[in-house]
Amino acid sequence: MNKFKFEKLIIWQKSMNLGEEIDSLAESFPDKEKFNLSSQIRRAADSIALNISEGSIGQSNPEQKKFMGYAIRSLAEVVTCLHKAKRRNYLNLIHFENLYGKSYELMNMMIAFKNKIN
C-alpha cells in the first residue's frame, strides 16, 4: 500500500527501521539523559526519514539534493550520539557495532542516491 513515492525508497524504509531501533535504545538511557542525549538521538534519527520524504515530494532536483544533505547530516549526528552513548556505557560494544554498521550502510546508500540526483 505504498501510495507515496518516498515509501518505495529503500533508504526511506531503512531510515524508518533505524529510527525505531534508536528510539528503543534511547528508552534504555538513564533518566538524566531524558532531555539531553536521549532526546537528541531520537530527533536526529527521526529527521533522516523526515528529510528523505520531504525532499521527494514535488521538489526540484536541487531541492531534493538539499533535503538529502539534511538527512545525511542527521545520520552523522546519530552516529556521534551512538559514540557518546557507548562512551557513557549506555550500550555495549556489540549493540554499538550493530547500529554503527546499519548507519554506515545507510550512509553509503544515501550518498549514492544523492549523487544520482541531477
Secondary structure, DSSP 8 states (H G I E B T S, - for coil): ---SGGGG-HHHHHHHHHHHHHHHHHHTS-GGGTTTHHHHHHHHHHHHHHHHHHHHSS--HHHHHHHHHHHHHHHHHHHHHHHHHHHTTSS-HHHHHHHHHHHHHHHHHHHHHHHH--
